[in-house]
């Protein structure tokens, strides 16, 4: 049984930093590309950042480029998202997800391409 579990969310002031973690079990972690998504109340789920199986290829949505860093440790079955200079509009539930996609065109991935999802971790950025 595949389990995906996020952690590291919380309350932070604008301009602050958080590091999210995601552990996956029940699958061969390095067979999967991974992604971070977020969803604010009343809005659609948005792909924030993706990383391929090896960590050698990454994608970021334009709004987080230069502030967020995605990484993975395949030995620990863990995915990370370092978030710096956070903004109040980035308040959302953040989700981790896995996809069997094995290519490098990460920018082309859609939410529906990800088959395994965690329950999310709340990030609240106060102004």
C-alpha positions as CSV (number, residue, x, y, z in Angstrom):
1,X,0.0,0.0,0.0
2,X,1.4,3.3,-1.1
3,X,1.6,6.1,1.5
4,X,2.7,9.6,1.0
5,X,3.0,11.9,4.0
6,X,3.9,15.6,4.1
7,X,5.2,17.5,7.1
8,X,6.8,20.8,7.9
9,X,3.9,23.2,7.3
10,X,3.0,25.9,9.8
11,X,2.6,29.6,10.4
12,X,5.3,32.0,9.2
13,X,5.5,35.7,8.8
14,X,5.8,37.2,5.3
15,X,9.4,37.0,4.2
16,X,10.0,34.0,6.3
17,X,11.0,30.4,5.3
18,X,9.7,26.9,5.7
19,X,11.0,23.5,4.6
20,X,8.5,20.9,3.7
21,X,9.2,17.2,3.7
22,X,7.4,14.3,2.1
23,X,8.1,10.6,2.7
24,X,6.8,7.9,0.4
25,X,6.5,4.2,1.2
26,X,5.1,1.2,-0.6
27,X,6.7,2.2,-3.9
28,X,10.2,2.2,-5.4
29,X,10.9,5.9,-4.7
30,X,13.5,6.4,-7.4
31,X,11.1,5.0,-10.1
32,X,9.0,8.1,-9.6
33,X,9.1,11.8,-10.4
34,X,7.7,13.8,-7.6
35,X,5.9,17.1,-7.3
36,X,4.7,19.7,-4.9
37,X,1.3,21.3,-5.4
38,X,-0.7,23.8,-3.4
39,X,-4.4,24.7,-3.2
40,X,-5.9,27.8,-1.5
41,X,-9.6,27.9,-0.5
42,X,-11.8,28.4,-3.5
43,X,-8.9,28.0,-6.0
44,X,-7.7,25.2,-8.2
45,X,-4.8,23.0,-7.2
46,X,-1.6,24.4,-8.7
47,X,1.7,22.7,-9.6
48,X,4.5,24.4,-7.7
49,X,7.6,22.4,-8.5
50,X,8.5,19.0,-9.9
51,X,11.7,16.9,-9.8
52,X,12.6,13.8,-11.9
53,X,13.6,10.5,-10.5
54,X,17.3,11.3,-10.1
55,X,17.0,15.0,-9.0
56,X,18.8,16.0,-12.2
57,X,15.8,17.8,-13.7
58,X,13.5,20.3,-12.0
59,X,10.6,22.5,-12.8
60,X,9.2,25.6,-11.0
61,X,6.1,27.6,-11.6
62,X,7.2,31.2,-12.5
63,X,5.9,32.7,-9.3
64,X,8.3,30.7,-7.1
65,X,11.5,30.7,-9.2
66,X,14.5,31.9,-7.2
67,X,12.7,31.5,-3.9
68,X,11.8,27.8,-3.7
69,X,14.1,24.8,-4.1
70,X,12.9,21.2,-4.6
71,X,15.2,18.3,-3.8
72,X,15.0,14.6,-3.0
73,X,17.0,12.0,-1.1
74,X,16.3,8.7,-2.7
75,X,18.1,6.8,0.0
76,X,15.6,8.2,2.5
77,X,12.5,8.1,0.2
78,X,12.1,11.7,1.0
79,X,11.2,14.8,-1.0
80,X,11.8,18.4,0.1
81,X,10.7,21.9,-0.7
82,X,12.7,24.8,0.7
83,X,10.5,27.9,0.6
84,X,12.1,31.3,1.2
85,X,10.7,34.8,1.1
86,X,7.2,33.5,1.5
87,X,4.2,35.8,0.7
88,X,0.8,35.9,2.2
89,X,-0.8,34.9,-1.1
90,X,1.1,31.6,-0.8
91,X,-1.1,30.5,2.1
92,X,-2.5,27.2,1.0
93,X,-2.5,23.5,1.7
94,X,0.6,22.0,0.2
95,X,0.5,18.5,-1.3
96,X,3.2,16.0,-2.3
97,X,2.5,13.6,-5.2
98,X,4.2,10.9,-7.2
99,X,4.1,10.1,-10.9
100,X,5.7,7.3,-13.0
101,X,6.7,9.8,-15.7
102,X,10.3,9.0,-16.6
103,X,11.1,11.8,-19.0
104,X,12.7,15.2,-18.5
105,X,9.8,17.4,-19.9
106,X,8.5,18.1,-16.4
107,X,6.9,21.4,-17.4
108,X,4.4,19.3,-19.5
109,X,3.1,17.4,-16.5
110,X,-0.5,17.9,-15.4
111,X,-2.1,17.3,-12.0
112,X,-3.8,14.3,-13.4
113,X,-0.5,12.7,-14.3
114,X,0.2,12.2,-10.6
115,X,-1.2,9.0,-9.2
116,X,-0.3,9.0,-5.5
117,X,-1.0,11.9,-3.2
118,X,-0.5,12.9,0.4
119,X,-3.1,14.5,2.7
120,X,-1.3,17.8,2.6
121,X,0.3,20.2,5.1
122,X,-1.0,23.6,5.8
123,X,1.2,26.6,5.2
124,X,0.0,30.0,6.5
125,X,1.9,33.2,5.7
126,X,0.9,36.2,7.8
127,X,1.3,39.7,6.7
